[in-house]
Amino acid sequence: MVLSIASEQAMRDLGASLIAACDRGGIIGLRGELGTGKTTLVRGALQARGITTGVRSPTYTLVEYY
C-alpha cells in the first residue's frame, strides 16, 4: 500500500486511526527514510491515547517502547 500524506496534521490523524485499530494491543513496526514522518505518526497515535509527553524519534533505535 502506498499513501500520500498531504500535511503534518494528516500524518497525525493517520497515527490516531492506526492506534484506534489496535484496541486489543499489538506491535507496530515503522520503517522509512529520515524525514518521512515516523515520529509525527507516533505523536498522533500517542496523542489519541492521551499521551502528550515527549516522543523521541525511532530512527536511531532498534526498538522504542511507548
C-alpha positions, 0 to 999 in steps of 0.5 A: 500500500502506498499513501500520500500524506498531504500535511503534518496534521494528516500524518497525525490523524493517520497515527490516531486511526492506526492506534484506534485499530489496535484496541486489543494491543499489538506491535507496530513496526515503522520503517522509512527514510529520515524525514518521512514522518515516523515520529509525527505518526507516533505523536498522533497515535500517542496523542489519541491515547492521551499521551502528550509527553515527549516522543523521541524519534525511532530512527536511531533505535532498534526498538522504542517502547511507548 
